[in-house]
Amino acid sequence: MISAIIVNHNGEAHLRRCLESLRHPGPELEVLIVDNASTDGSLRLVEEVFPEARILKQERNLGFGAANNLAAESAAGDALLLMNADAWLEEPALQRLADRLSGGSGVGLVAPVLRYPDGRRQFAWSPARSVTGEVLQRIRNRFEPQGWAHGPLARAVSRAAGRIWYTAACVLVRAEAFRSIGGFDERFFMYFEDVDLCVRLEAAGWDLVQEAGAVARHVGGFDRQAQVDDLYRPSQLRFYALHRPAWEARFIERRLRRRYGDRAVEGWLRGGGRP
């Protein structure tokens, strides 16, 4: 069985497509929805489209990682399908992800190919989060629609920064692997929680792979840059402190101080950005 976990916060505009894509023929499935204090019509929509889903309603926004961990505690599946509310699977993506995961006992995570709703290519993997990796990704961002930016050459160049990681917008994770490392690190409210998860899965000896025959669509995007900074920067600083050499952590901190000022960075270092 697969346990599909969807973390939702005011995702009514896209949630229907996400849920309907889980009705495609495929493996036995249970659906758990963690609602992070939505104020739109999300829960009414779930009751209409997928009444058999189990809803874990929260009084506050727990963040992406903590919400997934909450659902994973009671999930019955041998594998966990982690999906954003604005993502949906094309048929037969779920079956192909499941086949790839079950095809190798050492595989801990399988990612699909990601595309935007209009069919344009979307990054499903990125270079390791490091000073070098962020430079490589910034260059790569300009070529996201191009096939080569997702292929073997781009991967080979990216490995100069370390092992690549996969976005948790849509991934299938072996439940044993997820639980063996304690799931997501809940100190990451949003951003970098999936990078951190991939780093720790690989450190524990699990393989991370992509299944080219599985396609998911993902809306993605974030409208307000100031809010992106207040959510992204605390997680960036925390990740570098946890996983990167001290000189890289100092470099990133100094760079952010020059750009945003000491007051902002001090707030981020204290864990700012959490609602």
N, C-alpha and C positions, 0 to 999 in steps of 0.2 A: 504493500500500500504506500501511496505517496500522500503526504500532508502538505497541502498548499496553504501557505501563510501569506496573507495580504495585510499590509499595514496601511491604514487609511486615515487621512486627515483632510476632510472637506474635498474628497475626490469624486464627488457625484458626477462630474462632467465626463469622467472616463471609466468609472467603475463598472458600468454595465458591460462594456466590451471586454474588460478583464474577466469578469465572471462568466460571460457567455462563452469565452474561449476555453474555459475549463470543462465545458460540456462535450467537447470533441471526444470521439472514441479513443480509448487509451487505457492506461493502468487504473486500478481501483484508486479512488481519490476521496479524501476528506478535505473540507475547506474550513479554515479558521481565519476569521477577520478580526484584527485588533483595531478597534476604532479609537484613535487618539483625540478624543474630545471634539468630534466634528460638530459643526453648527449648521451644516447644510442638510440636504435630504438623503445623505448617504445610507443611513440605516433603513429608511423606508424602501429605498431602491433594492437593498440586499434582500429584504423580506419579500419583495416582489419577484426579483429575478432568480434568486438562489436561496429559497427558504430553508433548505437543509443545512446551510452554512451555520457554523457555530460562531457567534459574535461575542467577542471579549470587549465590552464597552468600558472605556477609561474616562475618568473625570478630568484628567489633564493629559497633555501631550507628553508621552514618555520618551519620545525620540524613536528613531528607526530601530536601532540595535536592541534597546530594552524591550520594545514591543515584540520583536521577533523572538527574543528569549522567552518572554512570557508565554507566547503561543507554543513554542517548542517544548516547554515543560510538560504539556499535556498532549502533545501530538502523538498519534498512534503509528504514523508511517515509518518505514525504514529509510525513507528519503524525505527531505524537506524542500518543497518548491517555494523559494522566496521570490515574491513578486511585488513590484510597486503597483499601486492602484491605477497608474496611467500606463501600464504595460499589458499586452495581451499576446497569446500564443497563436501562431498559425498552425493549422493541422498539417502533418502529424508531429509537431515539435515535441510534445510531452512524451510520446512514446519513444522517440529517438533519443531524447535526453535520458530517459529511464534505461533504455538498452545500453547506452554508452556507460552509464554509471554502474550497471550490473555486470558489464563486460570485463571489468578489471577490479580486483579486490583492493588494489592500492589507490584507486581513483576516489578522491574525496569531494570533488566539485566539478560539475559540468556546466559550461555556459553555452547559450545559443548564439547564433548570429543575431545582432540587433539592427533594426532598421527603424527610421522615422515613419510616422503614419503614411507619408506620401511615397514611401519606398526607398528614399535615400539611405545610404549606409550610415550607421551610427557606431561609434566606438564601443565595443564590448570589453576590450582589454586596453591596458595602458602600461607604459614602462613603469618600473619600480619607482615609488615615490622617494625621490632623492633630489639633490641639487641637479645632478646630471639628468635624471629622469624627467624632472619638471621642464628643463630646457628642451629635451627631446619631444616631450608631449606638446609644448607650446608651438614648436615647429610643425609637428604632425597635425595639429588642430586645423591648420590652413588647408589641409588636403583631405579632410574627413570624407568627402564624397568619392575620392579616388580609390579604386580597388587595391592599388599597391600599398596604401597606407594601412591596410588590414592584413596584408599577406606576409609570406615568408621573409622577404627582404626587410620589411619594417620590423618584424619580430627579431630578426638577427641583429639589426642595428640597436634595437631597444635593449637587448640583453647586455649591452655595454654598461647599462645602469643597474643591472641586476635582473631578478626574475620578474616577469610581468604579473599583473593582477587583473581580476575580472570584476566588473561592476555588479553589485547585487540588485540592480534593477530587475533582473530575472536570472536566477541560477538554480540549479538542482544540487543539493548538498546531501551527502550521506549523513544520516542522523547520528550514526556512531561517531563519525569524524567531528561533526558539529559539537556534540556533547563532550567529546574527549578533550576539547580545548576550552570548554566553558562557554561556547557560543560567542556572541558578540561582546566586545568590551564596552560596557554601558557608560564608560566615561566619555565616549564619543557620542554626543547627542545627535549630530548629523554631519555627514562627510567624514571620510577616512575610516569609518567603521568597517567597510568592506575591504579596504586595503589592509587594514590591521588583521581582519579575519583571514585573508589569503596568506599573509606573512606567517601567521601562527599555524595555519593548516600545513603549509609546506615545511615549517620547522618541525612539525610533529611527524613528518614523513609521508604526508598525503600528496597525491598528484592532482594538479589542476589542469583541466583540458577544455577545449572548445569543440562542440559538435557542429560541423559545417552543415549538416542536413536538418538542423533545427533552427527555425527562424521565429523571433519574437519582435513585435513592434513596441516602441516606447516613445512617448511624447517628450518627456524630459523638459529641461529648461527651467529657468527661475527668473522672475520679472524684476525684482528689486535688488540692485547691486549692493546697497548698504546692508540689507538683510543677509545676502550671501556672505559678505565679509564677516558679519557678526556670528554667523554659524560656521563658516568655513575656517576662519583663521584660528579660533581656539583649538579646533581639531587638528589643524596643520601643525601648530606648535606642540601639541601633545604627542602626535605621531612621531615627529622628529626627536622629541625627548625620549621616547620609548624605544625607537627602532633604529635611529641613525647615529653615526659618530658624533661626538660632542661638538666638533668643529662645524658640522653641518647645522646642528641645532642652533649654535651661536650665530652662524651666518644668516639663517632664516630670521631669527629674532632681530638682529641688527637691521636687516633689510626692511622688515615690517615697521620697525621704529622710525626709520627714515621716511617711510611712505605715509604712515598713519599717525605717528606721534607716540610718545611714551605712555600717555594716559590710556589710549586705546589698547596698546599691547599689554599693559599691566592688567587691564580688565580681562583680556583674553587669556592671559596666563592664570588668572584666578578662576577660569572656567566660564567666562562670559559667553553670552549667546543662547543660553538655555532659557526657555520661557519660564 
